[in-house]
Amino acid sequence: MEVQMNVLLVDDLPAIVESLKNGVNWQKIGVKKVYCANSVKEAKLLLMNFSIDVLLCDIEMPEENGLELAGWAKEHVENLECIFLTSHAE
């Protein structure tokens, strides 16, 4: 049986989200659906309303950062794996 998972991509830069969404053959690696958000607020709405298995997000974002999102998500979403991306030197 093939495992199918859902992924949420989160970055405050829409071009980064689109690049990740279009630059990976998600189906080939077992991803059924890719959701996209450009803010922590949007990400929380998606996490509350859809079954998401993997959160792939930027660390540095305005208002709330990716670490805060992951902390919130771990409390509200069961069995969620978090992966962080950043291009900042710090």
N, C-alpha and C positions, 0 to 999 in steps of 0.2 A: 504494500500500500504506500503510495506516494504522499509525503507530508506536504501540506499546503499551508503557508503562513501569510499573514498580512503585515505590511511594513508601513510605518509612518515616518515620513521625511520632514524635518523641521529646520528651517533656517530663515532668518529675517530678510535674506536676499533672494527674491524670487528666481533669479537666474541660476543660483546654486541649486535650488530645489529642482528646477526643470532639468538642469544638467545631470543631476543624480538620477532623476526619474527616467530620462531618456538615454542615459549613458550606460546603463546596466541592463543586461538581459535577465530581468527579474524572474520571468517564467522558468528559465533554464535552471535557476537555483532554488526553485520551489516556492516562489512567492506568487500567491494568488491575486492579491490586490495591493496597490501602492497608494497610500493616502498622502496628501501634502498639506503643510501648514506653513504660514509665514510669521507666526507669532506663538508664544506660549499659550495665549488665550485660545487661539484657533486649535492648537494641539490638544488642549484639555477637552474642548468640545468633541473632537474626534475620538479621543480616548474614552470618553464617557458614553459615546453613542455607537461605536463600532468595535468589533473584536480585533484587537491589534496585538501582535505577538512580539514585534521588534520595533523599538523606537530608535531612530537614527537622527541625532540632532546636533546642531552647533552648540558650543558652550556659550559664546559671547553673543547675546541678543539684548536689545533694549527692553526696559521694564523688568522682565524676569529672565534669568539665564537658563541654559540647558541643565545645569546641575540642580537648580530649584525645580525645574520641570520633572526631572528624573525622580527627585525626592517625593514630589507630589504623586507622580504616577505609580511609584512603588507602593504607596499607601492605598491607591484607589483601583489599581489594575492588577489582577492576578497573573502570575507567570509571564511577566513582561521582561524582555531583555533590552538593555539600553546600550547603545554605542554612541560615542561622542566624536564629533569632528570639529576641528578648529584650524584656522590658518594664522592665528595670532601667535606671536612669539612668546607671550607671557602665559 
